[in-house]
């Protein structure tokens, strides 16, 4: 399936760059990411390897092939059965990139989107049976009353020629809307059990972020909804809570993935320090803004400056200084057998691909690959096992990453 010929730009020239790094050089580079002191030097982890886990050698030589460039701050990515990719641009466009690098014109039929600041068109996902249903979901910053905005989710079907979303309907809206243009979340994850996880932000401003702890709102939450209707499918375990809530006490979740057991993992932006990897459980409180690692951007403590509090959950892992995490995925392909089951994370501030080695629910090592590649917003595993990265920049790129010995 491809868009109509009139909707396709000439194929982007595929650029292959070989990253030749020896074991020694790779290890030297890898050591650099733990050289900077933490922003909160007096804070201590709650358990071993909760932060600054042992450094793994970056000894894998990689090929990079720029499949498409010229993208306007691309954000979300979803593979289609024919090897094409749907890509969102925060400026409000949904596009299709063919396997040959052809880039479609903007796909029509999207709802109204607020594109100011951190808003815009955010994540995209497709149905497991897309080949039959052509069903697509998007999350976005929705303009609401009196200039306020909020995260929302819409769904529609992609036309046969790939040029438009048809029957588009907004099925879920974050409540309440807020006069802020920051911290929308938002990742969409089908849970394999008939539900759709939606991650949200707490809108950043001090008078809004306290609502992360308020279970009658969906600010700073993981919610679970019916993907067809938006009906609540959460499990908050608290009588007064909104029924779509899964977990709360989050700051700004822009990455999420299911592991091979079907469990949801999330990664969220902290303040100055305190990016968190969590394994959110239904009905659990993850602390923000009462509990956090890191400090305010001013250097002052967040709240009382505590990192542990009864009734709140500890992150599996945290970073200080931050990596500013984008999307993440568990590796389950064939091209990188040594990375099987590892967690791969886009680093926006760190400008690299972060890899965490896990043993059960604990991190045992961290590596940084492709250092200096740019602001990695999204990472996905293609059906053939290659990695697909999006860089969140004015001239954003879709990059295919393979082992150096394989054909790119």
C-alpha positions in Angstrom: 0.0 0.0 0.0 1.4 3.4 -1.0 0.0 6.9 -1.4 -1.1 8.1 -4.8 1.7 9.2 -7.1 0.7 12.8 -6.9 1.1 12.7 -3.1 4.7 11.5 -3.2 7.8 13.7 -3.2 10.9 12.4 -5.1 12.7 9.8 -3.0 15.1 11.2 -0.5 18.7 10.2 -1.4 19.6 7.4 1.0 22.7 8.2 2.9 24.7 5.5 4.5 27.2 6.5 7.2 29.3 3.8 8.8 30.2 4.3 12.5 33.5 2.6 12.9 34.2 2.4 16.6 36.7 0.1 18.1 36.1 -1.5 21.5 38.6 0.8 23.1 37.2 4.0 21.5 33.7 2.9 22.2 34.4 2.3 25.9 36.2 5.7 26.2 33.1 7.5 24.7 30.8 5.5 26.9 32.6 6.6 30.1 31.9 10.3 29.3 28.2 10.1 30.1 28.8 9.5 33.8 31.5 12.1 34.2 29.2 15.1 35.0 28.2 15.5 38.7 24.5 15.2 39.6 22.4 18.3 40.0 21.3 17.0 43.4 24.5 15.6 44.9 23.0 15.0 48.4 20.3 12.7 47.1 21.0 9.0 47.3 19.5 6.1 45.4 17.1 3.8 47.2 18.8 0.6 46.0 21.9 -0.5 44.0 22.0 0.5 40.3 18.9 2.7 40.6 21.1 5.3 38.9 24.5 5.3 37.2 24.5 1.6 36.6 27.7 0.0 35.4 28.8 1.3 32.0 28.5 -1.2 29.1 31.0 -1.0 26.4 29.8 0.6 23.2 31.6 -1.8 21.0 29.1 -2.3 18.2 29.8 -0.8 14.8 26.7 0.6 13.2 25.4 1.6 9.8 23.1 4.6 9.6 20.9 5.1 6.6 18.9 8.4 6.4 15.6 7.2 5.0 14.0 10.6 4.9 14.9 14.1 6.0 13.4 17.5 5.9 10.8 16.6 8.5 9.4 19.3 10.8 10.2 18.1 14.4 8.9 14.5 13.9 7.5 12.9 17.0 5.7 9.6 16.5 6.3 6.6 14.2 4.3 3.5 13.3 5.2 0.8 10.8 2.7 -0.4 8.2 2.4 -3.9 6.9 4.1 -3.0 3.5 7.2 -1.6 5.2 6.1 2.1 5.0 6.0 4.3 8.1 3.5 6.8 9.4 5.3 9.8 10.9 3.9 12.7 12.9 5.3 16.2 12.8 4.6 18.4 15.7 3.7 21.2 13.3 0.5 19.3 12.8 1.2 17.0 9.8 0.9 13.3 9.4 3.0 11.8 6.6 3.9 8.5 5.1 7.5 7.5 4.4 7.8 4.6 1.9 10.4 1.9 2.2 12.3 3.7 -0.6 12.4 7.0 1.3 9.5 8.6 -0.6 7.7 11.2 1.5 4.0 11.8 1.1 2.2 15.1 1.2 0.4 15.8 4.5 -2.4 13.3 5.1 -5.7 15.1 5.5 -8.5 14.5 7.9 -6.8 15.3 11.2 -8.7 17.1 14.0 -7.9 20.7 15.0 -4.5 20.8 16.6 -2.8 23.5 18.8 0.8 23.6 17.6 2.3 26.2 20.0 5.5 25.4 21.9 5.5 21.7 23.1 2.1 21.0 21.6 1.2 19.8 18.1 0.6 16.3 16.6 2.3 13.8 18.9 2.1 10.0 18.8 0.6 7.6 16.2 -0.2 4.0 16.4 -2.0 1.5 14.1 -4.2 -1.5 14.7 -2.7 -5.0 14.8 -5.1 -5.8 12.0 -4.4 -2.7 10.1 -4.2 -4.6 6.8 -7.9 -5.3 7.2 -9.2 -2.3 9.1 -6.7 0.5 8.3 -7.4 1.9 11.7 -5.1 4.6 13.0 -4.9 6.5 16.3 -3.1 9.8 17.0 -2.6 11.9 20.2 -2.3 15.7 20.0 -2.6 19.0 21.8 -6.2 20.0 21.5 -7.4 23.6 21.6 -10.1 24.0 24.2 -12.1 26.9 25.6 -10.6 30.3 26.5 -7.2 29.5 24.9 -6.7 26.5 27.1 -5.3 23.2 25.7 -5.2 19.5 26.7 -4.0 16.2 25.4 -6.5 14.3 23.3 -6.8 11.1 21.3 -8.5 10.6 17.9 -9.0 7.7 15.7 -9.9 7.2 12.0 -9.2 4.9 9.0 -6.5 5.6 6.5 -7.9 5.8 2.9 -6.9 3.2 0.4 -4.6 5.7 -1.4 -3.0 6.8 1.9 -3.9 10.4 1.4 -6.5 11.0 4.2 -7.9 9.8 7.5 -11.6 9.1 7.2 -14.3 9.2 9.8 -11.9 10.8 12.3 -13.3 11.1 15.8 -11.9 12.4 19.1 -12.5 9.6 21.6 -10.7 10.9 24.7 -9.8 14.3 26.2 -7.6 15.1 29.2 -9.4 16.9 32.0 -9.2 19.6 32.9 -7.8 21.8 30.1 -5.2 24.3 31.2 -3.7 27.6 30.1 -0.3 26.0 29.3 1.5 24.9 26.2 3.8 22.4 27.9 3.9 18.8 29.2 1.3 17.0 27.1 2.8 13.5 27.3 1.8 11.6 25.2 2.3 8.0 24.1 -0.2 5.5 22.8 0.3 1.8 23.6 -2.1 -1.1 22.7 -1.9 -3.4 25.7 -2.7 -6.7 23.9 -5.7 -7.2 26.1 -8.1 -4.9 24.3 -7.1 -1.7 26.0 -5.2 1.4 24.9 -2.8 3.1 27.3 -2.4 6.9 27.0 0.3 8.7 28.9 -0.2 12.4 29.9 1.8 15.3 31.3 0.9 17.5 34.2 1.1 20.7 32.1 4.3 22.0 33.8 3.1 25.2 35.5 3.2 25.0 39.4 -0.6 25.5 39.9 -1.3 22.6 37.5 1.3 20.1 38.4 -0.1 19.5 41.8 -3.0 17.8 40.1 -0.7 14.8 39.3 -1.8 13.8 42.9 -5.5 14.5 42.2 -7.3 11.3 41.0 -10.3 13.3 39.9 -8.2 14.7 37.0 -6.1 13.1 34.2 -3.1 15.4 34.6 0.1 13.5 35.2 -1.5 10.1 34.7 -1.4 6.8 32.8 -4.9 6.1 31.6 -6.4 3.1 29.9 -9.3 3.3 27.5 -11.3 1.4 25.0 -9.5 2.2 21.7 -12.8 2.2 19.7 -14.9 4.3 22.0 -12.6 5.9 24.6 -14.6 4.3 27.4 -12.7 3.9 30.7 -10.8 0.7 31.2 -8.5 1.8 34.0 -8.0 0.2 37.4 -7.3 3.0 39.9 -8.4 1.1 43.0 -9.6 4.4 44.6 -13.3 5.0 45.0 -13.3 8.7 44.0 -10.8 8.2 41.1 -11.7 8.6 37.4 -12.3 5.1 36.1 -9.8 5.5 33.2 -6.9 6.1 35.6 -4.2 3.4 35.7 -1.5 5.2 37.7 -0.7 8.7 38.9 2.0 11.0 40.3 3.7 11.4 36.9 5.4 14.5 35.5 5.6 14.2 31.7 5.6 10.7 30.2 6.9 10.7 26.6 8.0 7.1 26.3 6.3 3.8 27.0 6.5 0.2 25.9 5.4 -3.4 26.7 8.0 -6.0 27.7 7.8 -9.6 26.6 5.5 -10.3 29.6 3.0 -7.7 28.4 3.8 -5.3 31.2 3.8 -1.6 30.7 7.0 0.4 31.3 7.1 4.2 31.1 9.8 6.9 31.0 9.2 10.4 32.0 11.0 13.8 32.1 12.1 14.9 35.5 12.9 18.5 36.5 16.6 19.4 36.7 17.7 15.8 37.2 15.3 13.0 38.0 14.2 11.5 34.6 12.5 8.3 35.7 12.0 4.8 34.3 8.9 3.2 35.9 7.0 -0.1 35.8 3.6 1.4 36.5 1.2 -0.8 38.5 -2.6 -0.2 38.5 -3.6 2.0 41.4 -0.1 3.1 42.4 1.2 6.6 43.1 4.6 7.5 41.5 5.2 10.6 43.6 5.4 13.7 41.5 5.6 16.5 42.7 5.8 15.4 46.3 8.7 12.9 45.7 11.4 13.2 43.0 15.0 12.8 42.3 16.5 16.1 41.0 15.7 19.8 41.7 13.9 22.7 40.3 15.5 24.5 37.3 16.4 27.3 39.7 18.3 24.8 41.8 15.8 24.9 44.7 14.4 21.7 46.1 11.1 20.4 44.6 8.6 20.6 47.4 10.3 19.3 50.6 13.2 17.8 48.6 12.3 14.2 49.5 13.1 11.2 47.4 11.1 8.6 49.3 7.6 8.8 50.9 5.2 6.2 52.2 2.4 5.5 49.8 4.6 6.3 46.7 6.6 4.0 44.4 10.3 4.3 43.6 11.4 4.5 40.0 13.2 1.4 38.6 15.9 3.8 37.4 16.6 7.5 37.2 19.1 9.9 35.6 20.8 13.0 37.1 21.8 14.8 35.0 19.0 14.1 32.7 18.9 12.4 29.2 15.5 14.1 28.4 13.9 10.8 27.3 11.9 10.4 24.1 10.1 7.1 23.1 11.5 3.7 24.0 11.2 0.1 23.0 12.3 -3.3 24.1 14.5 -5.0 21.5 13.0 -8.2 20.1 14.5 -8.5 16.6 17.2 -10.6 15.0 19.8 -8.1 13.8 21.2 -7.4 17.3 21.1 -10.7 19.1 23.2 -9.5 22.1 20.6 -6.7 22.7 17.6 -9.1 23.0 15.3 -7.9 25.7 17.3 -4.7 26.3 15.5 -1.4 26.6 16.3 1.2 23.9 15.6 4.8 24.7 15.8 8.0 22.6 17.9 10.7 24.3 16.8 14.2 23.4 19.3 16.1 25.5 21.9 13.4 25.5 21.7 13.2 21.7 22.1 9.5 21.5 20.5 6.1 21.8 20.5 4.9 25.4 20.5 1.1 26.0 19.7 -0.4 29.4 20.5 -4.0 30.2 17.9 -5.6 32.5 17.7 -8.5 34.9 14.1 -8.9 35.8 12.9 -5.6 37.1 16.3 -4.1 37.7 18.9 -2.3 35.5 22.3 -4.0 35.4 24.1 -1.8 32.9 23.8 1.3 30.6 25.4 2.1 27.3 25.2 5.1 25.0 25.2 4.5 21.2 25.4 6.9 18.3 26.6 9.8 20.5 26.1 13.2 18.8 23.5 11.8 16.3 21.0 14.5 17.3 17.8 14.8 19.4 16.5 11.2 19.3 12.8 11.5 19.8 11.6 8.1 18.8 13.0 4.6 18.5 11.2 1.6 17.0 12.2 -1.9 16.0 11.3 -2.6 12.3 9.8 -5.9 11.3 13.2 -7.0 10.0 15.0 -6.2 13.2 16.6 -2.9 12.2 16.2 0.2 14.5 14.3 3.2 13.2 15.1 6.5 14.9 13.5 10.0 14.5 15.4 13.1 15.3 13.3 16.0 16.7 14.8 18.9 14.8 13.9 21.5 12.2 15.4 19.2 9.6 14.3 16.0 11.3 15.4 12.7 10.0 14.1 9.1 9.9 17.2 7.0 10.3 17.6 3.2 9.8 20.3 1.7 12.0 21.8 -1.8 11.4 24.9 -3.6 12.4 27.8 -2.6 10.2 28.3 -6.0 8.7 24.6 -6.2 7.5 23.2 -4.6 4.4 21.5 -1.2 5.3 
